[in-house]
Amino acid sequence: MHMNLSQLLEQFKAPPKGYGEVSFFRWHGDTITKEKLSWILQQLTEHHIEGLQINYCHGDKGGLQYGLTMESDPKPLSDEWWGLVGRFMQECKQHGISISLSDYTRGAPGQGFFVDEVLSQHPEFKGQLLQRDGDTIAPKTVEYTLNPMAKGVGAAIADEFYGDFERHFAGECGSGINYFFSDELNFNIRGNLWCDDFAQEFKERKGYDIAPKLMALFEDIGDETPKIRLDYYDVVVQLSEEGYFKPVYDWHQKRGMIFGCDHGGRGKDITEFGDYFRTMRWNQGPGNDQPRLASDLIKTKVSASIAHLYKRPRVWLEGFYSSGWQTSSADVADATFRNFALGHNLLSLHGLYYSTHGSMWEWAPPCNHYHMPYWSEMDSFLECTERLSYLLAQGVHCCDVAIVYPVADTEADVQRGKESTACAFETAHMLYSNHIDFDFIDFESIANSEIKDKELHISGEKYKIVIIPSMAAVRFCMIEKLAQLAEQGGIVLALGTPPAESDRIGRNDPVLNSLVAKLRCISQADCIDAIKGSFVQDFETDSSNAYFIHRKIGDSELCFLYGIDYGARCSFRATGKPVTAWAVMKLWEQGKLDLLDPVSRYIPSFAQQTVGERRRENTQEMTIHHLLSMTSGLTYGGTDSVTCRETQALFEKIVQKLHTESPMTTMEVAQQLAEIPLAFTPGSHWCYGTSADILGAVVEVAAQKSMRDYLREELFLPLGMADTDFFVPPQKQSRLAGICEAEPNGLRAYTYEHLGISDKLQKSPAFVSGGAGLFSTIDDYARFAQMLMQKGSFEGRRYLTEHTAEYFTKEGQTDDLRRDMIDNFQWMRGYNYGNLMRKCENPYQCAMRSNSEEYGWDGWLGTVFMNDPKTETTFLFMQQVAGSGLNACARRIKNALWQGLPWPRDFAR
């Protein structure tokens, strides 16, 4: 569903049902009674809990996977138990809470529950394993195992376990029972699996007979070996998906339920179940645990990547068992936010204890719920996570880099696969620590993707770079698509060992080699430099800790950041015109210029200006006040008038000379602007143009030093704006925020050289524009804004007299010029303009919610500054989108934030 920002904010304030916490409710420690359950339910209400998943623990005796389920009263799945669960479910429904049962301790062969029951009814579902005896290879049935490839096995398991709930509680699956969770699934078998019809299925899918080639699974039989192994394991995974994983998924999907998981390898054991990525896509909520307040990058990124690429709605977080009774509410909040910023959006706190039985019983403590002394305060935290869960489940994830999940290399050679897996995971850590987000990606997603604009497009993701992590063996369909991406200008980095074998013919394949030759083969150590030199990052900070995620929701861009160090800076480009106007105000105050001075006093060539297409004589000499009010007759490009045409030609000349030995200076640009005919006689109309750029040259003459030096000495350094300048030195380039450009289908990285300003200017420019090119940070610009808010004073030092500050922030146009301004910019209705800033005069006419006397301005790159003296509020919004200014996104956010401002306000609540 397409959602605009207003709708999203409304839903964020009050999310629909389905995003609260799903507690792991441990029915141990005492006899389970309906009275105690009712009492516990009362403790949980109004705490934004969505579901209660009944859990049991295991002892240390019996069972094949781990100890058998501990005894409980009533016995699980007994008639008394079903009756108790049914009454509790109906009571929970009155509070909007669903219930379910975890398969933990019960969902594996040899544990004495539903899997063993299915095996007793269907002995053909037992696992088979190929075994070698000399030159003979034959399958052997293994007791107490489950074969995921067996036809019908998944449907039988779903019916035996999940179907039992449907039979007891008709119509409740998808209502009173909304979630099921598979915990540490284990078939008790892995390796060279077999089933009775495997040979037939293999021949139908791969086109040749596997039987005479089975020795290749046990030893290298030549160049064909990698192909045979890759084909064999591909069929194993396909049959496992069809036999077990997809039928269980379909059972839940048909009933509108969320099926989640946390399995043993958590994505780090890449060939668990044959292919962890491909098999775990058959969960509505792929997930993992994070014990002891952890936020393991790899576990979460694997789960989240599966959800991103297969459009699964949720990413399940099981947190944070065994963190101990000393765990504070702050600990839980911190761990949750870290994991949400990595990609989770469904929270299950591991501990909700029925009883601690006088502190004598506990399971992986603590209880995170009503046993904690801070439980009465937890409602606000769980409301927060509910809202975040909703928000982070909307739209599509955005990142620029995909790392191939290196299953194929392990399938072809187990030992070598350990190296490619280590390379993939090490590279993932390198990327994230350098503030580069990524997804893991499977070969099928790559093969099914589209290539557009030098990017790999799949499921809403748009990858600029694909990394192959030291994989000697690959799927041929994947490498074909990646070679096409490279041919079309995309970037494919093969780290370490390049691909040399595939499922086409195996090794020594000239076709494969020709495709690999189109990729960029580099060392893992060079990976970060190669990536950072290829695109502008979404996000950059000098913080040592940063958790972040970017999603696109309708027309809105959502960035969730957490853990930034206090005092750390994130660089943005800022709006510079108010700073230029401040310099003029300061020089006026110092008696070094007068606002009614003709510009020609400072730049003599302005004495000979002409007006219009016929270049008639100018009868009203331009003044500094005309420049400050945008009534000078100067324009930017954009129309077919002589003024715009010649101004645009000058811009192009500035850029052409930018990287030469003689770039145009501030004064040279001003002198050449003086030669361009004015669009109108100064003072007769209003038009947004190069007036502020001329002021840069005026400041230099009046101050007898460059505008950069004057601002640094008088404003930037004393005010503490240490990261504000007209260039970004090399040591700070890593903190420079990227710029995007809006396109019909989203945003793309944007590079520019405009008005003599480069997007990565690393040294002091010859042309210091008074209207563009100032680099700053949120923190720096906030100091400037607060100085203006405090009428020229900040932290005990005065930067303007109070009278000058009042004039600076309040002076505006006459009525006729204001009408001109509105004709130029319809969104300026209700505002006036003066001293290079917008000033609110009539809030009832404004296109956004404002108070009278509010002032500010906006930069070309979406950098928005507003001060509201009535509420003493500063609004700084930096989108980093070219050509955006005060666009709809900024206005919507301003409107939403305005609603929470303190009194007084001009509008009634």
N, C-alpha and C positions, 0 to 999 in steps of 0.2 A: 504494500500500500504506500502510495506517495504521500509524504507528510511534510507540511511546511513547518517553519520554526515555531510559530505560535501553537500549532497543534502539539508539536513535540514537547514544548515547555508545559503545556497543560497536562499531558500524559505523564510527564516527569514528576509533576507535583502530586499527582494521584494516579499511580500506575494501575492498569487493569489487573485483575486476578491472575495469579500464576507466577509471580516474581519474588515472593517471600522466601524465607529460609525453609529448607526441608531438613528437619532434625533427625538425627540417628537416635531413636528412642530405644534404650536398652532395657529389655524386660527381664531383669535379674535383680537379685539382692533381697527379694522378699516375695511373698505370695501376691500374685496380681489380682486385684479386686476391682470391681466396677466403681466402688466408692473412692478408692485411692486414685483411679484413673480420672474420675470426675474432678477431684480436687486438683490434680496436676493440670488438667485442661484449663481450669480457672486461672492457674498461675501463668499459663501460656497465652491466654487471650490478650488482645490489644498489643501483642508483641510482634506482629507482622510475620507470623509463622504460616507457611503455606501447606506444609505436609509433615507428617510424622511417619518415619520409616521404622517399623519394628525391627530390632536387631537382637541377635543372640551371640554370645561368645562361645569359644571352645575351651575345653579342658586340655590336659596334657597327656591323655590316654586315649587309645583307640583311634580309628580313622586312618586313612592312607595319606591324606594331604596334610592334615594336622589333627589335633585331638578332636574327639566327637563333641557335638554341641552339649554345653553344660545343661544339667537338669534344670527345669523351671516348672513352676506350678501356676497355672495348669500347663500340661504338656503341650508343646506346640503342635498344632494341627489336630488336636483331639476335639471331640464334640464340644466339650466345655470351652476350649480355646476359641473355636469358631463362634460360639455364642457370645463370648465376651468381646471378641473383635467386632462382631456385628453391632452390638449395642454401643460400643465405643465409637465406631464409624459414624453412626447416626448422630451421636452427640457432637462429634467433631464437625460434621457438616453444618450444624447450626452456627458454628463459629467460622465457617469458610475454610476449614482445614480438612485435607484428605489424609488417608492412611495407606500404608503398604507394608510389605515384608521383604527384607533383604535376603538374598540367597547365601550370605556369608555363613560358613561352616557347613553348608548343606548342598552347595551347587557343584560338587565334584564326585566322581565315582569313588566308592569306598567310604563315603561319609554317612551312609545309612538312610538317605532320604530320597528325594524325587528322581535323581539321576540313576540311583541303583534300582528304583522301581521301574523306570523306563527300560533299563538294560535287562531286567528279569523278563519283561514282556517282549523285548526285541533283542535277542542275543546277536542278531545280525548287525546291531549298532556298535558292537565291540570294536576297538581299534585294531588295525593291522599294521605291522611294521615290516618293511623289507629287510631281510637278513642275508648276509653272505656266508656261504660255507665253501671255501675254495673257489671254484669257478661257477658255483651254483648260487643263484639268488632267488629267493622265494619269500612270499609273505608269511608272517606268523601272527596269529591272533594273540593279543595281549589282554589278560584278564584285568578287570577293574579299570578299564579305559573306555573312553567314548570316542567314536570316530566321527569327526565333524563332516566328513565327506559323504557319509551314508545318506542315501535318499530318505527323506522323511524324518531325520533325527531332530531337526530344529522344531518342526511342527509338533512332534511328540513331546519334546521337552516343554514347549510353550503350553501345550494342553495340560500336561501333568501338573505343572507348578502354577503358572499364571491362570490357566483355565480353571483351576480349583477355586480361585477367588470368584470367578465369573459364575460358576455353578452355585456357590454358596450365596453370592450377593448379585443376583441377576440385575443387569442394567447399571451397576455401580462402577464398572471399569471405564474410566474416563470421566467419572463424577466423584463419588466418595473415595474411589481408588484412582489416583491420578499419576502415580509414579511407580516404577519398579527400578531396582538398582542391582546390577550384577557386580559382585565384589570378588576379585581375585579368581576369576574363572580359570579352571585347569582341567584339561581332558585326561591328564595323567599319561599323555603320550605326545611325542614330537619327533621330528626327524624325517626319515624316508617313509612316509605314510603310504598306505595302499588301501584299496577297497575292491570289492568283487568285480565291479564294472570299470575299473580305472583304465585298463588297457584299451577298451572300446571307446571310452570317453576321450582318452588322449588322442587316439587316431582320428576321431571326428573333429577334434579341435585343432590339432597340429599337422595332420595329413601324413603321418608316418607311424610305424609300429614301434612302440617304446620297448617291447620285451627284449629284442636282441641287443638293445643299447643300455640296459640297466647297469652294466658294469661301470659305466661312466659316472654313476652316482657315488661309487666307492673308490675309484682311482682314475687318473688321467689317462684317457685312451687316445689322445691326439687333439688336433685342432678343433674337432667337432665337440669336444667335451663341454665347453661353456654353453653351447647352444642346447645340448641335451639337458643339462642341469637347469638352465633357465626355463626351457619349455616344460620340464617335469614339474618344477615348483610353481610355475604359473597355473598349471592345471590343478595342482593340489589346492592352491588358494581359490581358484574359481569354484571348484567342487565344494570347498569348505564354506564359501559364501552362500552358495546355492543350497547346500545341505543344512547348515546350521544357522549362520549369522543372519542372513536376510529373512528367513521365515520368522525368527524371533522379533526382528525389527518390524516386519509387516504386521505381526499380531498386535503390537503396541500402536503402530501407525493407524491401523484400521479403527482403533478405539479412541484415537486422539490423545494418547498417553505419551509421557516422556519416559524413555528407557535410557538409563545412564550406566556408567561403568567406572571401575577402577581396577585394572588388572595388573598382574604381577610385575611385568616389565615396565609399565607406565610409559611406553614409547621408546625406552632406552634399549630394550631387547627387540631389535627391529624385525627379526623373523619369528617372533612369538606368534603362534597360530598361523605360521607360514609367512604372513606379511601383516605386521601390526596395523599399518596405516589402512590398508585395503579392507581388512576385516572389521576394524573399529569404526569404519564409516557407517556401519549398520547399527548405530545408536543415535537416538534423537538428542542425547546429551553426552557425547564423548567426554571423558574426564579422567581425573587422577586424584590421588591424595597428596597432601602436603603436610607431613607429620612435623610436630615440634615447631610450629610457627614458620616453616620453611616457605620459600617461593622458588622452587627449582625451575629454572628457565626451560630446560629441555622438555621435562614432563608436560608443562603447561603449553608450550609452543606446539608440541605434537598434537595434543588434544584440540587446541584452538585451530590449528591449521586444518585438521580434518573437518571441523565445523565450518570453517571459511570456504573450503573447496567443495564441500558436499552440501552446503546450505543447510546445515543442521542448526536448529534454533538456539541451542544452549550448550554451554561448556561447563561441566559439573566439577565443582571444587569440594573435595572431602577434606575438611580441615578441623582441627589441627591436633590430632591425637597425640597423647603422651607428652604434651607440653608441660604437664604438671599442675598441681593445685595452686601454685604461686602465680599462674597465668592471670594477668590483669585484663581488664576490658580494653585498655590501650594496646596491649599485646595483640589481642584478637583483631582489633580494628586495623592495626598496622599490617599484620600478616594478610588480612583480607584485601586491603587496598592494594598491596603489592601484587597479589595474585590477580586481582581484577584488572590492573593495568597491564598485566602480561596476557590476558585474554579470557579469564574465567567470567561467567555471568550467572551462575547458579550456585548458591552457597548451602552447604550442609555442614553444620558444626557436629563434630564426631560424637560429642558427649551430651546426651540428655538421659540422665539416670533415673530409672523408676525409684530406686532407693540405693543408699550407700550402706544400709543395714548397720547403722551405728558405726560407720566408717570402716567396717570390716570387709566390705565388698566394693570393688571398683574395677573398671576395665579401661586400660589405656587412658588414665585420667588427664584432664579433669572433666567434670560435668560443666558444660558451658552455659547452663541454663539456670533453673530456679534454685539450685543448690549454692550458687555463687552469691556473695553478699551484695554484689552490684547489680543483681538481676533487675531490680526495680528501675534502674537507669538504662538497661539494655534496649528498651523499646525504641529509643531514638537512634541507636546504632543500627538495629535491624530494619528500621524504617529507611535509613540511609542506604543500606545494602539492597533493600527491595527496589528503591528508586534507581540505584546504579545498575542493578541487574536488568531492569527494564531498558534503561538507556543504552547499555552496552550490548544488548541483544538486538538493537534496531539497526537497519541499514546494512552496509557492507564494510568489511575491514579494508583498510588501505595501507599498503606498504609497497616498497619498490623492489625488494629482493626476495627471491625464492631459492632455497637450498634443496637440492634433490635428496629425498630420503633414500639412503643408499642400499636398498634391499638387494638389488641385483648382484652387487659385488659379493655380498655374503652368500647368496645362493650359488654363485659360481665357484667361490673359494672361501671357506669359512675363516681361515686365518687371515687372508687378505682383507676380508670384509671387516675385521676388527679395526684395521687401519683406516679404511674409508669411513667407518662409523665414527671413529675418534676424530677424523678430519672434519666431518659434518658438524659434530657437536662442539668442537673447539672453535670452528668458524662462527657458529651461532653465538657463542659467548663473545667472540671478538666483535661481531657486528653490533650486538646489543650494548656492549660497553662503550661503543663509539656512537651510540644513539642512532643506530640504523636498524629499523624494525624489519622483520622478515617473516616468511612462512616456510615451513617444510612443504615439499610438494612431491607427490607420487608420479610415477611414469605415466599412468593413465590420464591424470589431469593435464599433464603436458601434451600428450598425444591428442587430447580432445579440445585443446585450447585453440583460440584464434589469434592471429598476429595482426595487430593494428598499431599504426603510428610507432613502430619500432618497439612495441611492447607485447607481452604475452597476456592475453585476456582470457580469464576463466572465472565463472561464478562471481562476477563483479570485481575481482582482483585484477590489477594491471601491473605486471612485473616488468620493470625496466632491465633487470639483471637476473640471470639464472646462474647459479653456482653448481658445478658438478664436483663433489668433494672427493678427489683422488680415487675415482672409480675406474678400475680397469675393465670391468664388465658392465654393460648397460643394455637396456632394451632398445632395439633398433628403431621402433616407432617413435620413441622419445628423442633419440639423437637426430632422426630425420627432421622433426619439428624444430629442434633447437638449432640445427644448421640453417633451416629456413629463416629463423629469427635472426641469426647472425648475418645472413645474406641481405636481409631487409634493414640492416642498421641497428638491430638490437645487440645486446651485450651478453655473451655466454662465456663465463670464466671456468675453465677446467683447471682445478687446483691440483698440484702434485702430479701423480700418475695419470696420464690422459687415457681415455677409453681406447681399448685395443681388442676387445672381443664383445660379441653380442649374440642375440638369439637369431640372427640371420643365417650365418654359416659357422659362427664360432670365431676362431682366431685367424690371423693373416687374411683379413678381408679387405681387399682394395676399395670396395665401395664404402665400407665403414671408415677406412682411413681417409678417404677423400672428404667425408663429412666432418670428421674430427679436425681436419686441416683448416676448416672455416671457423673454428672456435678459437678463443684466446687462451692459450695455455700459460699459466703463471704459477709461481710458488704460493703456498698458503700465506707466507709472510708478506707478500706483496698485495694481498687481497684488499685490505682496507684502503690503501692508497689508490688502487685501481677503481674502487667503488666511489670513493669521495671525489675523484676527478671526473666522474661520469654524470653526476646529476646533483641537483640542489636538494639537500635533506629537508624532510618535513620539520625536523626539530633539532635544535642544538643547544647545549648548555655547557658551562664549565663546572657543573655540579659533579661531585664524585659519585653520587648516587642519583639515579633517575629511572623511574618506571613510567612507561608511556605507551599509549595506543591511540591510533587514529582511525576513525570510522566516518563514512559518508552516509548521512541520513537524509534522503530526499535532496533538497537544495542546500542542506546545512553540512558543515564540516565539524565533527566532534573530535577534540583532542583531550584525552584524560591523562593528566600528569600526576605523579605522586613521588614523594621522597626527595624532592629537590633540596639540596643543602641550604640552610639559612644563609642569606647573603649572596648566594650564587646568582650569576647573571645569565639570562637567556637573551641573546642579541636580536634586535629588530631594527628595521629602518624606521625613522620617525618623521613627523611632519615638521618642516623647517621654517615655514613662513612666519609663524609667531616669534620665533627666535630672531629672525631678521628684523622684524618690527621692533623687538626689544632693543636691538642695537641702535636703531634710529631714535627710539625714545631716550635711550641713555645719552646719545650724542646731543640730542635736543636739550636735555636736562643739563648737560655739561657746557652748553653754549657753543658747541662746535658746529651746529647747523640750525637752520630755522625751517619749520615745516612749509612756509610759503616761499622759501628760496627756489628760484628757477633751477632746474636740473643742470642747465648749461653752466651754472656757476662752478659745478664740480666736473662736468663732462662737456666741454665747449661745443662739441659737434651737435649737441641737442638744440643749439640756437638756430640752426638752419633747417629745421624739420619741415616736411611737407605733409599734406593730408589727401587721402583718397586716390582713386585710380588716375585722376588727372594731375596728381601731385601739386595741388594748389598750395599757396602759401599758408602757413599756420599762423592764425591770428591770436592765439592764446598760448603763451609759452607754458610748457609743462613744469609743474612744481613737484616738490617732494610729497606734498599732500595728495596730489593726483596719483602718484605711485602707490602710496599707502592705501588709497581708497579704490584702486583699480579703475580709475576714471581717466587714465593717461592717454588712451587711444592705442596703446600697445596691445597685441593679441598673441595667442598661440596659433599654431596652424589649425587646419580643419575645414576651411571653406575655400572658395575659389577667388576670394578677393586678393588684390595685390599685396595687402598687408600680410595675409596668411601665407600666400605663396612664397613671398620673399623671406618670411620668418622661418618657414619650413626649410627652405634652401640653406639658410644660415645654420639651422640645427644640424643638417647633414654635413655641412662644412666643418662644424665643431667636432663631430664624431670622426670624420675623415682624418683630422689632424690630431686626434686624441693620443695616439700611440706613436706620433712622430717626435723628432727632436725639438720641434717648435709648436707645441699645442697652443691653442688660443687661450689668452689670459682673460681674467674677469673684465679688465678695462677694454681689451680688444673686442670682446663680445658686445659690451655696452656701446662702444663707438660704432660698430657695424649695425647694431639695432637702431641707432640714431639715423642711419641712412635710409631706413625702410619707411615708406609713407605710413602715417598714422591712419587708423581706421576712422577716426573722428577727431574733432577739435577737443583737446583736453578739457575735462570738466563738463562736457555736454552729454555724455552717456557713460554707462558702466559696462565694462567687458573684462572678463578674466583673462589675463595674459602675462607677459614677461615683465610686468612692473617690478616685481620683487627681485628679479635678476639685475635690473638696473640699480636697485637700492644697494645690492652687494658692492657695486663699483662706487656708489656715493659714499658708503661707509668707509671704504678704503681711503678715499681722498680726505674725508672729514677727520678720520682718526689718524691719518698719516701712517698707516700700517695695514697689512692685509686684514680682510674681514675675519679670516680664521684666527689670526693672532689676537685681534681685538676681542673676539668672543671668548677665546681661551683665557685671556688675562682678566677680563672684566666679569665673565659669567661662568664658563665651564669649570675652571679650576677652583675659584672661591666657593662656588655653589656645590662642589663635590660631584660634578658630572664627568667622572673620570673616563667613561666609555662613550662620550659624545664627541664627534669630530666629522670632518668631511671626507674621511677615508678610514679604512680599517687596516691597521698594521698587520704584517704577517703573523705575529704571535697571537693575534686575536681572530684571525680568519676562521678558525675552527668553530667559533661561537657565532658566526654570521648566519642569521636565519635565512632560509631559502625563500625564493619568490615563486609564486605560481601564477598561471594565466588561466582565466576561465574559458572553457570550451563547452560546446553543447552537451557533451557527455561527462563533464567533470572538470578536473583541474590537471594541468601539466606543468612540469618545471619550466621556469621562464628565465632566460638570460637577456641582458639588455645593455645597450650603450645609448644613453638618451641625455640630451642637453650636455654632452661631454662628461656624463657620469657613467661609470662602469659598475656592473652589479658586484664586482669583486675588487674595487679600487683599493690598492694596497699602499699607495703613497700619496702625499699631499698633492691635490690637483692644481693645475695652473688656473683653471676657471673655477672659482668658488662661487657657486650660484646662490643668490639670495632666495631662490624659490624652490630649490630641490637639492637633493644630494646630501642632506645631513643624516648621518648614522647615529643612532642612539639606542638606549635600552629603556624598558618600562621603568626601571628604578630611577634612572637618570632623569627621564622626562617628567616623572612624578615630582621630582624636586623642583624643576622649573615651574610646573603647574601649581605646586603649593606656594611657591614664592609669589606668584601672581594672585593666588587666592588670599594670601596674607598682605595684599596691597603693597608689594614690593619688598617685603622683608622675609627672611628665612633664617632660623637658628641664630638669631641675634645680630645678623648682618643685614644692611639695607642695600638693595640692588637698584631700586627706583624710589624716588620720593612717593609718598602716598598720593599726592596730587597727580603726578605723572602716571602712576599705576592706574588710578581711576580713569584718567583720559584714555590711556592705552586700551582699557577693557570696555569702555562705554561709548566712545565716539563713533558716530555712524553717518549715513547718507541723508540727503534731503528726500522728500517723498517721490519726486520725479525720477531721481536716480535709483531709488529703491524699486520702483516699478520696472526700470530697465533690468535690474539685477534679477528680479523674479522672472522676467521674460527669458533670461539666459538660463536660469536654474529654477525650475518649478518647485523643487523641494526646499527652496529658500524662502517660500512664503511664510510670513510671520517673523522673519529675521531682518536685520539691517547688516551693513558691512562697513568696517573701518579698521585701519591699522592692520590690514591683512588678516582679519578675523571676522567671523560671523557672530552677531550679537542678537539674542532673542528679545523682541519687543512685544509681540502679541502671541502668547502661547496657544491661544485658541485657534490660530491660523496655521500653526506649525505642522509639518508632516510627521513629526515625532513628539513625544511627550516631553515638554521642557518647562522650565520656569523663566519668567522674565529676568533679564540681566545675565542669563547664561551666555557664555562666549567660548569660542574655540575655532579650530579649523581642522582640515583633513588632508592627508597626503595622497599623492597619486597611487601609492602602493597599499592603500587601505589603512593607513595609520590615522586614527581618529583621536582628537583631543578636545575635551569640553570641561569647563569649570562651571559649577552651579553655586554662586555665592550664597543663595538663600538657604540651601541645605548643606553648604560647605562640603560639597562632593565633587571629586574629580573623576571623570570617565576617560580612561585610556583603552583603546581597542585597536590591536594591530593584527590585521588579517594576513598581510603579506601576499595580497592578490593584486596583480597589475591592473591599473585603471579602475579600481573599485571605489576609492574615496569613501564618502558616507553613503554606502549602498544599503540595500534593503536588509541585509543580514545585520549590519551595524545598527540600523534603526530599530529592528525588532528586538535585539538584545538590550539596547538602551531603553526601549519601552518597558520591557520586562523588569529590568533592574530599577527603573524609575518608580515602579509601583511600591518598592520596598524602602524608598528614601524617607528620611524623617521629615516631620513638619518643620517650617511651613511649606506648602506647595500651592501653586496657582489653581490647580484643578482640585475639585473635591474628590474624596476617596470613592 
